[in-house]
């Protein structure tokens, strides 16, 4: 039931609706209206109204990833890498001295080490989120970048971070290849 006030009505969902009188002579002389005007009322969409049509089926949302029943092998490699990044970031943020020693850095590098710890925390969150969404495109895109990062770490003489980064990238690459070519689902 519509509550009307002249040519404007309020739909039960809270949407404003324009009402076209049925006997309007101007409309009667015009050719048949396009499909969007075929009804006697046109709804003006309001984002705060929950029951309005959005153009997507109710079960789909533009911002939501398709839910998955379980992680893939490549998803597990990304999840493990994300959790380890997050953990390393938090640890380095609170206790930066061991990182300074492992990387053979001077105490004057402390601000940069803490800044990198924050970046590791953020990266851990992104990787974990991508793993939960089973974002295969993200998984694929990370491999070359992590291998490049490995080469930079290695050239700096940072063997431990280089091994960690490189082994995780290789594990993800192998998992992606195995999922693509190595097994068949029956």
C-alpha positions in Angstrom: 0.0 0.0 0.0 1.4 3.4 -1.0 1.0 6.5 1.1 0.5 9.4 -1.4 1.0 13.1 -1.2 0.0 14.5 -4.6 2.4 13.1 -7.3 4.8 11.6 -4.8 4.2 8.4 -2.8 6.1 6.5 -0.2 6.5 2.8 -0.9 6.3 0.4 2.2 10.1 -0.1 1.8 10.6 3.6 2.4 11.4 4.5 -1.3 10.0 7.6 -2.9 7.8 6.8 -5.9 6.5 9.1 -8.6 2.9 8.4 -9.4 1.5 9.0 -12.9 -2.2 9.5 -13.0 -3.9 6.9 -15.2 -6.0 9.4 -17.2 -3.2 11.9 -18.0 -4.0 13.2 -21.5 -0.3 14.0 -22.3 0.7 10.4 -21.7 -2.3 9.0 -23.7 -1.2 10.8 -26.8 2.4 9.6 -26.7 3.5 6.3 -28.2 3.8 3.4 -25.9 6.3 4.1 -23.1 9.6 2.3 -23.0 9.8 -0.7 -20.7 11.3 1.3 -17.8 8.1 3.5 -17.9 5.6 0.7 -18.4 4.4 0.8 -14.9 2.5 3.6 -13.3 5.3 4.3 -10.8 9.0 4.5 -11.1 11.1 3.8 -8.0 14.0 6.1 -7.1 16.7 3.9 -5.5 17.9 4.9 -2.1 21.1 3.1 -0.8 19.9 3.1 2.8 16.7 1.1 1.9 17.5 -2.6 2.3 14.7 -4.1 0.3 15.3 -2.3 -2.9 16.3 -4.1 -6.1 20.1 -3.7 -6.7 20.5 -5.3 -10.1 22.2 -8.3 -8.5 20.6 -11.5 -7.2 20.1 -11.5 -3.5 22.8 -14.1 -3.0 25.4 -12.1 -4.9 27.2 -8.9 -3.7 29.7 -7.0 -5.9 32.2 -6.7 -3.0 32.0 -10.3 -1.7 34.1 -13.2 -3.0 32.5 -16.5 -3.8 32.6 -18.5 -0.6 34.6 -21.7 -0.6 34.0 -24.9 1.3 37.7 -25.4 2.0 41.1 -24.1 1.2 43.0 -25.3 -1.8 46.6 -26.3 -1.5 47.7 -23.0 -2.9 45.3 -21.3 -0.5 47.1 -23.0 2.4 50.5 -21.8 1.1 49.2 -18.2 1.0 47.5 -18.5 4.4 50.7 -19.8 6.0 52.7 -17.1 4.4 50.2 -14.4 5.5 50.1 -15.6 9.1 53.9 -15.8 9.2 54.2 -12.2 7.7 51.7 -11.0 10.3 53.5 -12.7 13.2 57.0 -11.5 12.0 55.6 -8.0 11.7 54.2 -7.9 15.2 57.3 -9.5 16.6 59.6 -7.1 14.9 57.4 -4.1 15.9 57.6 -5.0 19.6 61.1 -6.5 19.7 63.1 -4.9 16.8 66.6 -5.7 18.2 66.8 -9.4 17.0 65.9 -8.2 13.5 68.6 -5.5 13.6 71.1 -8.2 14.5 70.0 -10.8 12.0 70.1 -8.3 9.2 73.3 -6.8 10.5 71.9 -3.3 10.7 73.0 -0.3 12.8 70.7 1.0 15.6 70.0 4.0 13.4 68.0 1.8 11.1 65.4 1.2 13.8 62.8 3.5 12.3 63.0 1.8 8.9 62.9 -1.7 10.6 59.7 -0.6 12.5 58.2 0.8 9.3 58.9 -2.5 7.5 57.3 -4.3 10.4 54.1 -2.4 9.8 54.3 -3.3 6.1 54.7 -7.0 7.1 51.6 -6.7 9.3 49.5 -5.2 6.5 50.9 -7.8 4.0 50.0 -10.6 6.4 46.4 -9.3 6.6 46.1 -9.0 2.8 47.5 -12.5 2.2 45.3 -14.0 4.9 42.2 -12.3 3.4 43.2 -13.5 -0.1 43.6 -17.0 1.2 40.1 -17.0 2.8 38.6 -15.7 -0.5 40.6 -18.3 -2.5 41.7 -15.5 -4.8 43.6 -17.6 -7.3 44.6 -14.5 -9.4 46.2 -13.0 -6.4 48.0 -16.3 -5.7 49.5 -16.3 -9.2 50.4 -12.6 -9.1 52.4 -13.0 -5.9 54.8 -15.6 -7.2 57.0 -13.5 -9.5 57.0 -10.6 -7.0 58.1 -12.8 -4.1 60.8 -14.4 -6.3 62.1 -10.9 -7.2 62.0 -10.0 -3.5 64.0 -13.1 -2.8 66.7 -12.0 -5.2 66.9 -8.5 -3.6 67.1 -10.0 -0.1 69.8 -12.4 -1.3 71.9 -9.6 -2.9 71.7 -7.7 0.4 73.2 -10.6 2.2 69.9 -11.3 4.0 69.9 -15.1 3.7 67.2 -16.0 6.2 64.5 -13.6 4.8 65.5 -14.6 1.3 65.1 -18.3 2.1 61.7 -17.7 3.8 60.4 -15.6 0.9 61.7 -17.8 -1.8 60.6 -21.1 -0.4 57.1 -19.7 0.2 57.0 -18.4 -3.4 58.1 -21.8 -4.8 55.7 -23.7 -2.6 52.8 -21.5 -3.9 54.0 -21.9 -7.5 54.2 -25.7 -7.2 50.8 -25.9 -5.5 49.3 -23.8 -8.3 50.8 -26.0 -10.9 49.7 -29.2 -9.2 46.1 -27.8 -8.9 46.1 -26.9 -12.6 47.8 -30.0 -14.1 48.7 -32.6 -11.4 45.4 -34.0 -10.3 42.0 -34.7 -11.6 38.8 -34.3 -9.6 36.5 -37.2 -9.9 
